[in-house]
Amino acid sequence: MLYLLPFYAQFHHIFFYFLIYSFLGWCAEIIYAAKIKGEFVNRGFLNGPFCPVYGFGAISLLAISKSFQNNIIFLILLSLFLPSFVEYITGFILEKLFNTKWWDYSDTIFNLQGRICIKFSTIWFLVSLIILTFIQPYFIEPLVSFIPLNYGIIIMYALIVYFIVDLYITVLSLIKLKGLFIEIYNISLELKNKLNTIKQIGYSIRPMDIPAAPRNIKSKFTDVLENTSKSLSNKLEDINDILENTTYNISLKLSNKLSKEEIDIFNSISKKIKELKNNYNNLLNKIAYNHSRFFKAYPNLKSKYITKSLLDIQKKIKLINLKSKKKD
């Protein structure tokens, strides 16, 4: 039995259990994604072929169940609640660390804060029972016991180094991604401030005061300013279309309804909005080219800082993929 082995041997076994279940979990995610999307998607949190949450969940399940092997009711309850608890805690920790929600079951019936839901909890329950009664005793445990201890220790240390490096690269990438999200958020705040200033100028002008202005320009201008439901990029595009209308700008100056200071402010803000648009698009490109894996692995990813911009990122990634396929 495992508990009769020396500590280093126990750790060796436990590590390989973690490794195998992390890999099997990754395989399950790959198959699920392939069925849904019809293509290969690396659904792992890490870059390599492992989903640690499955490994931790399996190890926790095996460790707790060891003392209650003859208590069927307890094992059923353990299989029912432990996997969902691990999934909930993992989601909670990731959200707090990176201000990002990696998966969201909010649209699924009977969910708890979008982190767990009855559908997948039922699946985890059935899988846990199969692991305890069939997979672990008849396949995984004999397989790990078959690995020579000396070779197993060497492989274990090598893989631990690999996991540390992979985790470091992943976390570093996520920290950079979080920084880019904050930059996009700051751009949206600055844009709101600029729009508020334009409102003060725009609302002081009546369409009849600008005889040379395009038809319904005031209405279009107001609609764009008020349409807060649109994404940031669309808002920038729409505002630029109006601000770049030469007739409109000339009419404003000829109307004598604005002071020179107001005209200067208006034109200055127009240039600033163009600059914000360029900065925003540059940030989208950085995320799409350098961090697309996370968006493919977690298509329902949500950020505390930005919401609408995530749709623009997804569109940018799809556009890049289409261009890549055309080249191939």
N, C-alpha and C positions, 0 to 999 in steps of 0.2 A: 504493500500500500504506500501511497505517496507520503503520508505523514511519518513513516518509518525511515525515510531517506534522510541523509544529512542535509543541512540547510542549503548549501550551494546546489545540490542535486534537486531539491525541491524547487528552488528558484529557476533552475534550468527547465524543469518540467512546466512550471507555471508560465515562464516566458514563451515557450513553444505553444502552449495552449492559446495564449494571447495572440501570438503571431498567426496561428492557423485560423482562429475565428475572425481575426481582423481581415485576413485575406478572403475567407469565405463570405464575410459581410460585404467586402468590396465587390466580389463576383456577383453577389445577389443584387447589389445596386446597379452594376453594369447591365445585367440581364433585364432588370426592371426598366432602366432608362432606354435600352435598346427596343424593348417592347412598346414603350410609350412614344419614343421619338424616331425609332427606326434607324438609329445610328449609334456608334460607339461614343460614350461620354464618360470621362473619368469622374466618377461621382465621389471620389475620396476627398477628405479634408486635406490630406497630405498629397504630395506629388506622386508618391509611389503607390503600388497596388494594395493599399491597406486602409481600412476604416477603423481607427482605434476605438471608436465608440462601441463597435461590436465586440472587440476584444475585451474591453473593460466590462461590458455587460455580461459576457460569457464567464469571465473569471469570477465576477461577483456572484453570479448564479451558482457556479460550481463550488465556490468557497463556502457560501452560506448553506447550501443543500447538503454538504458533507456530513454535518452533525444531525441532519434530520432525514436520512435516507429511507427510514422505515415509516415516516410520517407522511402518508400520501396526501392528506388534506393540506398540510403545510407546504408541500412541494407544489401543489396546484396553485395555492395562493401566492407562493413565491414567484412562480412562472407567470402569474397573472399581473402582479404589481411591479416587480423589480425591473423588468425591461423598460416599461413605460416611465418608471421613476428615473432610470439612467438617462433615457432620451430627454425627459423634461429638464433634468439638472444640466445636462450637456448643452441644450439649447439656451437655458438661462445664463450659464457661465459665458458662452460665446457672445451672447447679446450684450452682456455687461462689459466684457473685455474689448469688443470691437464696435459697440454701438450699432450692430448689424444683426438682423434676424435672418438666419440661414435657411430655415424652412418654415412654412406657414400652413397650418391646417385650418385656418379660420373659415374657409369655404366648405369644409367637411363637417358633416353632422356630428354632434356630440364631441366637441373638441375642448381642450382646456388651454385658454390663452394662445391658441394656435400652435402650441409646442407639441402636444400629443392629441390623438383622436382615437375614437373607439375602433375605427377600421384597422389601423396599424397596431393598436394595442392587442387586438384579437390575433393578428398575425404573429406578433412577438410572443404571445402566450402559447400558441400552437408550436412555434419553432422552439421555444424554451423546453416544452415537454418532450419534443423529439430529441433535443440535445441531451437532456437528462436521462432519458430511458433508452436511447438507441445510439445516437452519434458518438457521444463521449465514451461510454463503456465499451462499445464494440469496434470503434474506428480510431478516434483521436488518441485515447489513452494507450492502446497497443502500439500505435504508430510512433508516439513520442518515446515510449519505453524502449522501442527498437533502436533508437538513435544512440550510438555509443557515447558515454558520458564525456570523454575527453574531446571528441570531435564536436559534440553538442555544445560544450562550453565555449570552444573557439568560435563556432558559428554564432552563438548567442552574443558574445562580445562584439563581433563584427557587425551584427545586425543592430545592436544597441547604438553603436557609433553611427550607423546609417540612419536610424530613426532620429537621433539627435540632430544630425546635419539636415535631414529633410524637414524636421520640425522648425529648425532655425530659419531655413529658407522660406518656409510657408508663413511663419509668424512675421518675418521681415517684410514679406510681400503684403501681408494684411495690414501692417502698420502703415506702409506706403499708401495702400488703397484707402485706409481711413483718412490719411492726410489729404488725399485728392478729394474725397467726399467733403471734407471740411472746407477746402478751397471752393468747391462748387457751391456749397452752402453760403459762404461769404460773398460770392458773386451774386447770388440771388438776393441777399440782404442789401447789397450795394445797389442792385438794380431797383429794388423797391424804393429806396431812398431817392433815386433819380426820378423814378416815375411819380413819386409824390410831389417833387418839385415841378415836374412838367404839368401835373394836374393843376397846380395853383395858377400856372400861366394859361394852360389850355382852357380851363373853366371860366377864365375871365374874358374869353373871346367869344363873341356870338357869330354864327355863320354869316349873318347879314352885314357884319362889320368887315368881312373879307370878300368883296365882290369878285375878285379874280380867283378865289379858291376853288378847287374842284368840287363838283357836286357831292353833297353829303359827307364832305371831308370831316366836319366836326363830329358827325355821328360815328364814322369809322374810328376816328381818334378816340372818342369816349369808350366805344365798345372794346377796343384793344386794352385800354387802361383798366377797364373794369373786369376783363375776362381773366380772373385769377385761376381758373380751372385748367388753363392750358399749360403745357410744359414750358420750361424756361426758354428753350431754344426757339420754339414757335413764337413765344411772346417777343423775343428779340427780333426775329425775322419780321413780324408784323409791324412792330414799332419802327424798325428801320425803313420799311416800305413807305411809311407815312413821313418820317423825318427826312427821307431822301427825295421826297417829291419837290422838285425845284419850284414849281408854280406856287406851291403852298408856302414854302419858305420866303419866296419873293413877296407874296401877298401879305405875309405877316409883317414884313418890313415896311411895305408901302401903305399899310393900313393906318399907321401912326397910332395904333391902339396899344402898342407895346413900347416901353421905354427902351433906350439903348442897352441899359443894364439887363433888362429881361431878355432882350434878343441875344445878348452875349451869353447869358446863362443857358438859354435854350439851345444855342449852337454848340456850346461847350458840352452840354449833356448829350446832345446828339452824337458828338465824337466819342464821348465816354461810353455810350451804349454800344457803339461799333467795337470799341476796344474790349468791352465785356464779352461781346459775342465771340470775338476771336479767342479770348482767353478760355471761354467756356468750351469752344470747339477743340481747342488744344488739349484741355483736360479730358474731354471725351475720347480723343485719340489715344492719349496716354493710357487711359483705363482699358480701352478696347484692345489695344495692341499688347499691353503688358500684364493685364489681369483678367483676360477673357475666360480663363479656365474656371474661375470661381463662379462666373455668371452662367457658364454652361452646366457646371456641376449643381448649382443651386439657382434654378431659373426663377424661383419665387423669393429670391433674396431681397430684403428690405433694409433701408438704412434709417437711422434716427435723424440724420441731417437732411437727407434728400429723398424725395419719393418720385415725383414726376421725372426727374432727370435720369432715374434708373431705366425708364422706358427708352430714353434717347440713347443710353449706353447699349441696351439690347439691340436697338435698330442699327447702331454703328457697328456692332459685332457681326450682325447678320450681313451688313453691306460688305464688310471686310471678307467674310467667308465666301460670299458670292463672287467677289473679285478674284479671290484665290482659286475658286473652282473653275472660273473662266480661263485663268492662266494655265491651269492643268489640262 
